[in-house]
Amino acid sequence: MPEKVTIYEVGPRDGLQNEARIVPLADKIALIDLLTASGLPAVEVGSFVSPKWVPQMAESGAVIAGLSYDHAARLSVLVPNMKGWDAFWSVRSTMPRGPDEVAVFISASEGFSRANLNCTIAESIDRLRPVVVAVQGAGLALRGYISCVTDCPFDGPTPPAAVARAAELLRALAPMPLSLGDTIGQGTPDTVAAMLRAVRDVVPVADLAGHFHDTGGQALDNVAVALDMGLRTFDGAVGGLGGCPHAPGAPGNLATGALIDLVEARGFQTGVDHRVIEKASQMARAMRGTA
């Protein structure tokens, strides 16, 4: 029987947050409900961040309240701090069923941490500590994101040792799985392999996911290298939702359909219905005006 690869859908959050046109609430809910009907095992559905900085995510509370939960997919939301946690929990605590995983994030580079979070990496860990305690107290699962794992738009190439150190810091809060993000899409098979070798020394490979952007056109090559190095979870964004904020007009997130095609061509199974993903991709492209 073919080995399974987990496809983690991030389009409704990491994809939509970079789209300039505000997508109507009903359309967001319809897209997520279609994705959860496709057999995808995990879907990130929103984030509880400041609406001033990410207006596309301002309705995340209404999104999670309006979703269908008649499916087996694990749903997650991104929470950056205690203010975000309080906003999320004020909705989630009233629901009989809702997102059961919370994602937190840090950067592997100091320049990106300061620009994106207005704090050092160490300070970002301090901010997340009470969030992790709250999530665990509520009985929800955790997922960690690490940004700029190969390159930073401010600091240049990210040393693999810095990524391993960031992984250790997050896992010291809780033994959460980690998604390793090539945030500006400049990773290559060589730099990805070097990074993964460093991170595998401190985190079990079963707890690692690849999150590759296609800005530099090498996302699928990077997935292939990560597969060879033992990773079995990868993030994708339906219809390629989301550009790269540091490279206007360039492609950003790796499209879920292309990711599934590569993984299955390599002999793995995903359990995802291609027809439903194509329908969701058409819906996603219409949201960004490229249908």
MARKEVO-369488 format. One record per residue (C-alpha): x, y, z; residue in three letters; residue number from 1. Coordinates in steps of 0.2 Angstrom, whole numbers, always signed. Example, Ala and Ser with C-alpha at 12.3 -4.5 7.8 and 13.67 -1.06 7.14 Angstrom:
MARKEVO-369488
@u=+62; v=-22; w=+39; resn=ala; resi=1
@u=+68; v=-5; w=+36; resn=ser; resi=2
//
This chain:
MARKEVO-369488
@u=+0; v=+0; w=+0; resn=met; resi=1
@u=+7; v=+17; w=-5; resn=pro; resi=2
@u=+14; v=+28; w=+9; resn=glu; resi=3
@u=+3; v=+43; w=+14; resn=lys; resi=4
@u=+7; v=+61; w=+13; resn=val; resi=5
@u=-3; v=+74; w=+22; resn=thr; resi=6
@u=-8; v=+89; w=+13; resn=ile; resi=7
@u=-11; v=+104; w=+24; resn=tyr; resi=8
@u=-22; v=+117; w=+16; resn=glu; resi=9
@u=-18; v=+135; w=+20; resn=val; resi=10
@u=-27; v=+144; w=+7; resn=gly; resi=11
@u=-41; v=+151; w=+17; resn=pro; resi=12
@u=-29; v=+160; w=+29; resn=arg; resi=13
@u=-11; v=+161; w=+22; resn=asp; resi=14
@u=-18; v=+163; w=+4; resn=gly; resi=15
@u=-33; v=+175; w=+6; resn=leu; resi=16
@u=-23; v=+186; w=+18; resn=gln; resi=17
@u=-12; v=+192; w=+4; resn=asn; resi=18
@u=-27; v=+196; w=-8; resn=glu; resi=19
@u=-31; v=+214; w=-11; resn=ala; resi=20
@u=-49; v=+212; w=-14; resn=arg; resi=21
@u=-59; v=+209; w=+2; resn=ile; resi=22
@u=-68; v=+192; w=-1; resn=val; resi=23
@u=-86; v=+191; w=+6; resn=pro; resi=24
@u=-89; v=+181; w=+21; resn=leu; resi=25
@u=-101; v=+169; w=+12; resn=ala; resi=26
@u=-88; v=+166; w=-1; resn=asp; resi=27
@u=-75; v=+162; w=+12; resn=lys; resi=28
@u=-86; v=+149; w=+21; resn=ile; resi=29
@u=-92; v=+141; w=+4; resn=ala; resi=30
@u=-73; v=+139; w=-1; resn=leu; resi=31
@u=-69; v=+131; w=+16; resn=ile; resi=32
@u=-84; v=+120; w=+16; resn=asp; resi=33
@u=-79; v=+113; w=-1; resn=leu; resi=34
@u=-61; v=+110; w=+4; resn=leu; resi=35
@u=-66; v=+100; w=+19; resn=thr; resi=36
@u=-77; v=+90; w=+8; resn=ala; resi=37
@u=-62; v=+85; w=-3; resn=ser; resi=38
@u=-54; v=+73; w=+9; resn=gly; resi=39
@u=-41; v=+85; w=+14; resn=leu; resi=40
@u=-36; v=+80; w=+32; resn=pro; resi=41
@u=-32; v=+98; w=+38; resn=ala; resi=42
@u=-37; v=+116; w=+33; resn=val; resi=43
@u=-32; v=+132; w=+41; resn=glu; resi=44
@u=-47; v=+143; w=+41; resn=val; resi=45
@u=-43; v=+160; w=+47; resn=gly; resi=46
@u=-32; v=+171; w=+59; resn=ser; resi=47
@u=-35; v=+181; w=+74; resn=phe; resi=48
@u=-24; v=+196; w=+70; resn=val; resi=49
@u=-26; v=+214; w=+70; resn=ser; resi=50
@u=-39; v=+219; w=+57; resn=pro; resi=51
@u=-29; v=+235; w=+55; resn=lys; resi=52
@u=-14; v=+225; w=+48; resn=trp; resi=53
@u=-24; v=+211; w=+40; resn=val; resi=54
@u=-41; v=+217; w=+35; resn=pro; resi=55
@u=-45; v=+201; w=+25; resn=gln; resi=56
@u=-45; v=+191; w=+42; resn=met; resi=57
@u=-56; v=+203; w=+51; resn=ala; resi=58
@u=-71; v=+191; w=+50; resn=glu; resi=59
@u=-62; v=+175; w=+56; resn=ser; resi=60
@u=-74; v=+174; w=+71; resn=gly; resi=61
@u=-89; v=+174; w=+59; resn=ala; resi=62
@u=-81; v=+162; w=+48; resn=val; resi=63
@u=-78; v=+149; w=+61; resn=ile; resi=64
@u=-96; v=+151; w=+67; resn=ala; resi=65
@u=-103; v=+149; w=+50; resn=gly; resi=66
@u=-94; v=+133; w=+44; resn=leu; resi=67
@u=-101; v=+116; w=+42; resn=ser; resi=68
@u=-92; v=+103; w=+54; resn=tyr; resi=69
@u=-100; v=+88; w=+46; resn=asp; resi=70
@u=-83; v=+81; w=+40; resn=his; resi=71
@u=-67; v=+73; w=+47; resn=ala; resi=72
@u=-55; v=+87; w=+43; resn=ala; resi=73
@u=-45; v=+96; w=+57; resn=arg; resi=74
@u=-47; v=+114; w=+56; resn=leu; resi=75
@u=-35; v=+127; w=+63; resn=ser; resi=76
@u=-33; v=+146; w=+66; resn=val; resi=77
@u=-18; v=+157; w=+68; resn=leu; resi=78
@u=-16; v=+166; w=+84; resn=val; resi=79
@u=-1; v=+178; w=+86; resn=pro; resi=80
@u=-3; v=+183; w=+104; resn=asn; resi=81
@u=-15; v=+183; w=+119; resn=met; resi=82
@u=-26; v=+197; w=+112; resn=lys; resi=83
@u=-29; v=+185; w=+97; resn=gly; resi=84
@u=-32; v=+171; w=+108; resn=trp; resi=85
@u=-45; v=+180; w=+118; resn=asp; resi=86
@u=-54; v=+185; w=+102; resn=ala; resi=87
@u=-53; v=+167; w=+96; resn=phe; resi=88
@u=-59; v=+159; w=+112; resn=trp; resi=89
@u=-73; v=+171; w=+114; resn=ser; resi=90
@u=-81; v=+163; w=+99; resn=val; resi=91
@u=-74; v=+145; w=+100; resn=arg; resi=92
@u=-79; v=+143; w=+118; resn=ser; resi=93
@u=-98; v=+145; w=+113; resn=thr; resi=94
@u=-97; v=+132; w=+100; resn=met; resi=95
@u=-101; v=+113; w=+102; resn=pro; resi=96
@u=-88; v=+110; w=+88; resn=arg; resi=97
@u=-75; v=+121; w=+80; resn=gly; resi=98
@u=-57; v=+123; w=+75; resn=pro; resi=99
@u=-47; v=+111; w=+86; resn=asp; resi=100
@u=-30; v=+117; w=+82; resn=glu; resi=101
@u=-21; v=+134; w=+85; resn=val; resi=102
@u=-6; v=+139; w=+75; resn=ala; resi=103
@u=+8; v=+150; w=+82; resn=val; resi=104
@u=+23; v=+157; w=+73; resn=phe; resi=105
@u=+40; v=+165; w=+74; resn=ile; resi=106
@u=+54; v=+169; w=+62; resn=ser; resi=107
@u=+71; v=+161; w=+60; resn=ala; resi=108
@u=+78; v=+178; w=+55; resn=ser; resi=109
@u=+79; v=+194; w=+67; resn=glu; resi=110
@u=+76; v=+206; w=+53; resn=gly; resi=111
@u=+59; v=+198; w=+48; resn=phe; resi=112
@u=+54; v=+196; w=+66; resn=ser; resi=113
@u=+57; v=+215; w=+69; resn=arg; resi=114
@u=+48; v=+220; w=+53; resn=ala; resi=115
@u=+34; v=+208; w=+54; resn=asn; resi=116
@u=+31; v=+206; w=+73; resn=leu; resi=117
@u=+40; v=+222; w=+79; resn=asn; resi=118
@u=+50; v=+212; w=+92; resn=cys; resi=119
@u=+66; v=+200; w=+93; resn=thr; resi=120
@u=+64; v=+182; w=+91; resn=ile; resi=121
@u=+67; v=+180; w=+109; resn=ala; resi=122
@u=+53; v=+192; w=+113; resn=glu; resi=123
@u=+41; v=+183; w=+101; resn=ser; resi=124
@u=+44; v=+167; w=+111; resn=ile; resi=125
@u=+39; v=+177; w=+127; resn=asp; resi=126
@u=+23; v=+183; w=+119; resn=arg; resi=127
@u=+18; v=+165; w=+114; resn=leu; resi=128
@u=+21; v=+157; w=+130; resn=arg; resi=129
@u=+4; v=+162; w=+138; resn=pro; resi=130
@u=-4; v=+158; w=+122; resn=val; resi=131
@u=+3; v=+140; w=+122; resn=val; resi=132
@u=-3; v=+138; w=+140; resn=val; resi=133
@u=-20; v=+144; w=+136; resn=ala; resi=134
@u=-21; v=+132; w=+121; resn=val; resi=135
@u=-16; v=+117; w=+131; resn=gln; resi=136
@u=-28; v=+122; w=+145; resn=gly; resi=137
@u=-42; v=+122; w=+132; resn=ala; resi=138
@u=-37; v=+105; w=+126; resn=gly; resi=139
@u=-33; v=+111; w=+108; resn=leu; resi=140
@u=-19; v=+105; w=+98; resn=ala; resi=141
@u=-4; v=+116; w=+93; resn=leu; resi=142
@u=+5; v=+119; w=+77; resn=arg; resi=143
@u=+21; v=+130; w=+74; resn=gly; resi=144
@u=+26; v=+140; w=+59; resn=tyr; resi=145
@u=+44; v=+146; w=+56; resn=ile; resi=146
@u=+46; v=+160; w=+43; resn=ser; resi=147
@u=+61; v=+163; w=+32; resn=cys; resi=148
@u=+69; v=+146; w=+34; resn=val; resi=149
@u=+81; v=+149; w=+18; resn=thr; resi=150
@u=+81; v=+167; w=+15; resn=asp; resi=151
@u=+75; v=+184; w=+23; resn=cys; resi=152
@u=+70; v=+200; w=+13; resn=pro; resi=153
@u=+80; v=+210; w=+26; resn=phe; resi=154
@u=+94; v=+199; w=+32; resn=asp; resi=155
@u=+98; v=+189; w=+16; resn=gly; resi=156
@u=+101; v=+170; w=+17; resn=pro; resi=157
@u=+96; v=+162; w=+33; resn=thr; resi=158
@u=+109; v=+151; w=+41; resn=pro; resi=159
@u=+102; v=+133; w=+44; resn=pro; resi=160
@u=+108; v=+134; w=+62; resn=ala; resi=161
@u=+97; v=+149; w=+65; resn=ala; resi=162
@u=+82; v=+138; w=+59; resn=val; resi=163
@u=+87; v=+124; w=+70; resn=ala; resi=164
@u=+88; v=+136; w=+85; resn=arg; resi=165
@u=+71; v=+143; w=+81; resn=ala; resi=166
@u=+64; v=+126; w=+80; resn=ala; resi=167
@u=+71; v=+122; w=+97; resn=glu; resi=168
@u=+64; v=+138; w=+105; resn=leu; resi=169
@u=+46; v=+134; w=+98; resn=leu; resi=170
@u=+47; v=+116; w=+104; resn=arg; resi=171
@u=+53; v=+121; w=+121; resn=ala; resi=172
@u=+36; v=+129; w=+123; resn=leu; resi=173
@u=+27; v=+113; w=+118; resn=ala; resi=174
@u=+32; v=+98; w=+107; resn=pro; resi=175
@u=+21; v=+104; w=+93; resn=met; resi=176
@u=+24; v=+100; w=+74; resn=pro; resi=177
@u=+32; v=+113; w=+64; resn=leu; resi=178
@u=+29; v=+120; w=+47; resn=ser; resi=179
@u=+45; v=+127; w=+39; resn=leu; resi=180
@u=+41; v=+142; w=+28; resn=gly; resi=181
@u=+51; v=+148; w=+13; resn=asp; resi=182
@u=+42; v=+164; w=+15; resn=thr; resi=183
@u=+49; v=+174; w=+0; resn=ile; resi=184
@u=+50; v=+159; w=-11; resn=gly; resi=185
@u=+69; v=+160; w=-14; resn=gln; resi=186
@u=+74; v=+143; w=-8; resn=gly; resi=187
@u=+83; v=+130; w=-19; resn=thr; resi=188
@u=+84; v=+112; w=-17; resn=pro; resi=189
@u=+102; v=+114; w=-10; resn=asp; resi=190
@u=+97; v=+127; w=+3; resn=thr; resi=191
@u=+82; v=+118; w=+8; resn=val; resi=192
@u=+92; v=+102; w=+10; resn=ala; resi=193
@u=+105; v=+111; w=+21; resn=ala; resi=194
@u=+91; v=+118; w=+31; resn=met; resi=195
@u=+82; v=+102; w=+34; resn=leu; resi=196
@u=+98; v=+93; w=+39; resn=arg; resi=197
@u=+100; v=+105; w=+53; resn=ala; resi=198
@u=+82; v=+105; w=+59; resn=val; resi=199
@u=+81; v=+86; w=+58; resn=arg; resi=200
@u=+95; v=+85; w=+71; resn=asp; resi=201
@u=+84; v=+94; w=+84; resn=val; resi=202
@u=+66; v=+89; w=+78; resn=val; resi=203
@u=+59; v=+72; w=+73; resn=pro; resi=204
@u=+56; v=+72; w=+54; resn=val; resi=205
@u=+38; v=+66; w=+57; resn=ala; resi=206
@u=+35; v=+82; w=+66; resn=asp; resi=207
@u=+40; v=+93; w=+51; resn=leu; resi=208
@u=+31; v=+100; w=+36; resn=ala; resi=209
@u=+37; v=+109; w=+21; resn=gly; resi=210
@u=+29; v=+126; w=+16; resn=his; resi=211
@u=+36; v=+132; w=+0; resn=phe; resi=212
@u=+32; v=+147; w=-10; resn=his; resi=213
@u=+34; v=+147; w=-29; resn=asp; resi=214
@u=+40; v=+165; w=-31; resn=thr; resi=215
@u=+57; v=+158; w=-38; resn=gly; resi=216
@u=+49; v=+144; w=-47; resn=gly; resi=217
@u=+57; v=+130; w=-37; resn=gln; resi=218
@u=+43; v=+125; w=-25; resn=ala; resi=219
@u=+40; v=+108; w=-33; resn=leu; resi=220
@u=+58; v=+104; w=-34; resn=asp; resi=221
@u=+59; v=+109; w=-15; resn=asn; resi=222
@u=+45; v=+97; w=-11; resn=val; resi=223
@u=+54; v=+83; w=-20; resn=ala; resi=224
@u=+70; v=+86; w=-10; resn=val; resi=225
@u=+60; v=+87; w=+6; resn=ala; resi=226
@u=+51; v=+70; w=+2; resn=leu; resi=227
@u=+68; v=+62; w=-1; resn=asp; resi=228
@u=+73; v=+68; w=+16; resn=met; resi=229
@u=+58; v=+60; w=+24; resn=gly; resi=230
@u=+45; v=+74; w=+26; resn=leu; resi=231
@u=+27; v=+68; w=+24; resn=arg; resi=232
@u=+17; v=+84; w=+27; resn=thr; resi=233
@u=+16; v=+99; w=+15; resn=phe; resi=234
@u=+6; v=+115; w=+15; resn=asp; resi=235
@u=-3; v=+121; w=-1; resn=gly; resi=236
@u=-15; v=+135; w=-5; resn=ala; resi=237
@u=-30; v=+130; w=-16; resn=val; resi=238
@u=-29; v=+139; w=-33; resn=gly; resi=239
@u=-12; v=+146; w=-28; resn=gly; resi=240
@u=-21; v=+159; w=-17; resn=leu; resi=241
@u=-9; v=+172; w=-10; resn=gly; resi=242
@u=+5; v=+182; w=-18; resn=gly; resi=243
@u=+22; v=+187; w=-11; resn=cys; resi=244
@u=+21; v=+204; w=-2; resn=pro; resi=245
@u=+40; v=+206; w=-5; resn=his; resi=246
@u=+39; v=+203; w=-23; resn=ala; resi=247
@u=+23; v=+211; w=-31; resn=pro; resi=248
@u=+16; v=+202; w=-45; resn=gly; resi=249
@u=+26; v=+186; w=-42; resn=ala; resi=250
@u=+18; v=+170; w=-37; resn=pro; resi=251
@u=+17; v=+165; w=-19; resn=gly; resi=252
@u=+10; v=+150; w=-11; resn=asn; resi=253
@u=+12; v=+133; w=-20; resn=leu; resi=254
@u=-5; v=+128; w=-27; resn=ala; resi=255
@u=-13; v=+113; w=-19; resn=thr; resi=256
@u=-17; v=+104; w=-35; resn=gly; resi=257
@u=+0; v=+105; w=-41; resn=ala; resi=258
@u=+7; v=+99; w=-24; resn=leu; resi=259
@u=-5; v=+84; w=-25; resn=ile; resi=260
@u=+0; v=+80; w=-43; resn=asp; resi=261
@u=+18; v=+79; w=-38; resn=leu; resi=262
@u=+16; v=+69; w=-22; resn=val; resi=263
@u=+5; v=+56; w=-31; resn=glu; resi=264
@u=+17; v=+55; w=-46; resn=ala; resi=265
@u=+31; v=+51; w=-34; resn=arg; resi=266
@u=+20; v=+36; w=-28; resn=gly; resi=267
@u=+12; v=+43; w=-12; resn=phe; resi=268
@u=-6; v=+43; w=-8; resn=gln; resi=269
@u=-15; v=+59; w=-2; resn=thr; resi=270
@u=-34; v=+53; w=+0; resn=gly; resi=271
@u=-39; v=+69; w=-8; resn=val; resi=272
@u=-53; v=+70; w=-22; resn=asp; resi=273
@u=-45; v=+79; w=-37; resn=his; resi=274
@u=-62; v=+84; w=-44; resn=arg; resi=275
@u=-67; v=+93; w=-28; resn=val; resi=276
@u=-50; v=+102; w=-27; resn=ile; resi=277
@u=-52; v=+107; w=-45; resn=glu; resi=278
@u=-69; v=+114; w=-41; resn=lys; resi=279
@u=-62; v=+123; w=-26; resn=ala; resi=280
@u=-47; v=+130; w=-37; resn=ser; resi=281
@u=-59; v=+138; w=-49; resn=gln; resi=282
@u=-68; v=+146; w=-34; resn=met; resi=283
@u=-52; v=+152; w=-27; resn=ala; resi=284
@u=-46; v=+159; w=-44; resn=arg; resi=285
@u=-63; v=+168; w=-46; resn=ala; resi=286
@u=-60; v=+176; w=-28; resn=met; resi=287
@u=-43; v=+184; w=-35; resn=arg; resi=288
@u=-51; v=+188; w=-52; resn=gly; resi=289
@u=-41; v=+175; w=-62; resn=thr; resi=290
@u=-54; v=+162; w=-66; resn=ala; resi=291
//
